[in-house]
Every structure is written in C-alpha cells, then in structure tokens.
Amino acid sequence: MTGRAASGGRPRTLRIDPHVHTSASYDGVTPPADLVRRACAVGLDGIVVTNSGLASMLVIGTAVGLSGIAEFLPKDRRHLAGALRVAAIGILVLLVLRSTWRIIT
C-alpha cells in the first residue's frame, strides 16, 4: 500500500500488520495498548485487530484508538494522554466483565 509523504513528496510504502489478535480474543495474549506500543516501536503505520465478534471488535477498536491517540500526543499533553489510556483500560475492563458475566450466567 502506498501513500504520499506528509511533505507531499514521493509516494512511500505504508507498513501495516493486517492481522493481529488482542488478549480479548481467545487466541490472543497481548493487551490492545501493548499492541499499539509494539507497532509504533517497530515502525508500523497501522495494525488491523481481527478478534472475533462484532461487539468485541468495536469495543477493542475504540480502546486501541484511544491508546493510539495517546501515544502521539506531545509531551506537554501528558494529562490528556493519561486520561485516554485510563478510558481505554476502562473500556477493556468492561468488556472482560461483560464476557465473564456471559460465561457464568
């Protein structure tokens, strides 16, 4: 996949992992926020979370998005980054609680 560099220069190749699972999926072990950090650390431009279930995907997508936004905020916005990360963790905790409730009832 190619896109234009931010400067409007030559096309550049985007590096995306098109198939990752998070700890919210039965076949994943990595929390969404850690996936975002790892993707940034290895120079990926994006990831595609492929967990099962539409509701789970929407919830996890929201959490990953919040966490991803937090990663790119300037250092003088640390309080906002912290709030976004707390919101992302809260969303994931609610998903785990909901899933646990469905299993036990």
Secondary structure as UniProt FT lines:
FT   STRAND          2..4
FT   TURN            6..7
FT   STRAND          11..13
FT   STRAND          16..20
FT   TURN            23..24
FT   TURN            26..27
FT   HELIX           32..41
FT   TURN            42..43
FT   STRAND          46..49
FT   HELIX           54..72
FT   HELIX           75..77
FT   HELIX           78..104
//
